[in-house]
Amino acid sequence: MIVDIFMPHMRGFESVRIFHERAPAIPLVAMSGYAFANIDSPAPDFLRMALELGAARCLRKPFTPAALLMVINECLAEAGSRFAGATQSS
């Protein structure tokens, strides 16, 4: 699942939290153009907050197609490892 943290008429953080609660095995990638807190500003680190709510990975916009594919491949590899471990222990 890929979610933008700031969407019109939707609450991205709430979406991340609910999705992770309902489907914790499915990786969620959060993205935002408002990614990092500035050291001189009291603004929160939105991507870190998304990770704390259950996102598997985060991307700061703008990102390249290669960066998106890398994150997706990492999530798929981790999910595959968890699935293989679960089937071996059954």
C-alpha positions, 0 to 999 in steps of 0.5 A, a space after each residue: 500500500 502506498 499512501 500520501 500523508 497529506 491528501 485532500 479530504 483525507 487524513 493520511 496519518 489516520 489511514 496509516 494507523 487504521 490500515 496497519 491495525 487491520 492488515 499488519 502483514 501488508 507493507 505500507 509506504 508513506 510519502 510526503 513532500 513535508 518530510 523532515 523537521 527543520 532543525 530551526 523549526 518546531 515542525 514535526 518529522 512527518 515521515 518518522 511519525 508515519 513509521 511510528 504509526 506502522 509504515 514499513 518505509 517512507 519516501 520524501 517527495 520528489 522521489 525517482 521511479 528507481 527509489 520507489 522500485 527499491 522501496 517496493 522491492 525491499 518491502 516485498 523481500 521482507 514480506 517474503 521472508 516473513 511468509 517463508 519463516 511462517 510456513 517453515 514453522 508450521 
